[in-house]
């Protein structure tokens, strides 16, 4: 190993790349608003208690900690959606509230974001929307991502994880993955 060179685990390289992509996007948009890329963020709620442990399915301490960790990193990267919309279920609401507190954006409940809801209405809505963060559940989020990216909700294209955030951009050719971040690839605080 060369003197003065610090070896960083690969997961830190990944988060560095996410931060650089987001910073570049923000810089380019500030210089030239006509190149604005539509971006949405799909978030799986944080880890929650089972229904047997807690009928409300609140976030576990681990779920809270992981969501806080992700939210801090998103804030540091300059991620700032116009608003955060959640399913209304306790675990999704708590996740959305943590994200909103760190990102300084409003949060509200949305219809049709339940685990087994049809993703088509949200795919249509997101095609007209910009800069929204949606906090929801599986299999809905997985089906929504697949529908946006491939046109087929049955094709799994992303392995969502608790507190994971998928950023999608929309260009003329359609939606594409900008980045995906999960708590386990982030450095410890």
N, C-alpha and C positions, 0 to 999 in steps of 0.2 A: 504494500500500500504506500502511496506517495505521501511524503511529509506534508502536513497541513490540509490534506484532503479528508473530509469527514464522510464516512460511509453512512448513508441514510437508507433505511428499509424501503423496499419498493412501494409500500402503501403510502409513504410520505410523498414520493414522486407523483403518485396518482392525484393526491389532494393538491399538490403544487400545480399540476396541470389544470385541474378544475378551476382553481383560483385565477390562473393566468387566462384561461378561456373567458371567464366571466369578466375579468378586468378589461380584456381586449374588446369584448362586446360592448361594454359600457363606454369605453374610450371612443370607439368607432362611431357609435350612435351619437355621442356628444359632438363629435366633429362634423358629422353628416347625418342629420335626422332622416334624410330620404332613404338611407340603407337600413332603417330599423327592421330588425327581425322579430317577428311575433314569437313569443316564448311563453310556454306554460310549464308548470311544475306539478307532477303527480306524486303524492306522498302517501305511503302506507302509515297508518297510525302506529304509535309506539306499542311496545309489548304491554299486554293487559292481563289482568287476572282472568281465570276461567269463570264461566258462569256459576259453577259450583262454589268457587271461592268468594265470588262477589257478583251478585245478580246484575249490578250496574256495569260490570266489566270496566272498572277504572284502570288507569295505567298503574303498573307495578313500579316500585322504586327504580328498578332497572330501566323500565320504559321511559320514565321521567328523565333519568340521567342521560340516556342515549338521545332522546329528543332534544334535550338542552345542549348536548354536545354538537349535534348536527346544526341546530339553530345558531349557535355561536359561530360556527364555521361559515354558514351561509351569510350571516351578517358581515363577517370579516371579508367575504368575497364580494360584497356589494349587492347581493341578491335582495331585491325589494319588489315583490309583486304588488300590483295595485290593491289586491285584497286576497284573503284566504277564505275559501269556502269549504265547509265540512259537512259530513252526513247527518249530524245531529246526535249520533250515538256518543255516549260519554267518552269512550276512548279516543274517538276522532276529534271531538270538541276539545278535550284536554290537549291533544297533540297540536291542534290548530292554535289554541291559546298560547302555548309555549312558543311556537314559531312566531306568532304575531307580536308577542312581547319583545322578542329579540330583533325582529325585522321592522318593528314600528309601523305596522299596517293594520287596517281593520279586518275583522273576522266576522263571518256570519254563517248561518246554516243554509244548506241548499237541498233541494228536492232531488230524488232519484240517484242518490249516492250510496245506497245500502249495498251490502255484500252481494246480493243476488239480483240487483236491478239491471235492466237492459242498458248497456253502455251507449246505444245509438243516440238517444237524446243529448247526452253530454258530448259525444263526438261532434254532433251538429253544432251545439252551442260553442264548443271550443274552436271550431273552424272560423267563427266570427269574433272570438274573444282575443284578448291580448293580455299577457302578463298576469295571469291568474295562477294561484296555487290552490290545488284541490287535495283535500285530505280525506282519504277513504279507506276502503277495505278490499280484501281479496274475496272472491275472484273478480269483482267489478273492476278494480284498477288494472289488473292484468288484461282483462278483456278490452277495456277502454284503450290502453296503450297499443294493443295488437290491432284494434280497429283503426286507430289513427295512423299507425305505421305501415300496416299491410292491407287494410281494408277487410280483414277477416278476424273477427273477435275470438275465434277458436285457436288461432296460432299464438302460442306463448312466445313472446319475444323478449320479455324481461322477467328475471327471477326477483320479484320484489322481496324486501326484507323489512322487518319492523323499523320504523323511523327512517327508511330509505327515501331518497328524493330523486326522481327522474325528471330531467329537464329536456323538453322537446322544443325544437324551433320549427317554424313553418316558413317555407320558401315557396316559390312558384311550383316546384315539383311535388310539394306535399310536406308532410312532417318528417323530421329526422331526429335522432338522439343527439343532443348536445353534450350531455354528461349524466352520469348516475353516481350518486354518493350514498354510502351506507356508514353507520356508526363505526363499524369495525375497521374501516380503512383510514379513519381519521386519527391523528396523533392524540395522545392523552393530554388533557389540559394541564 
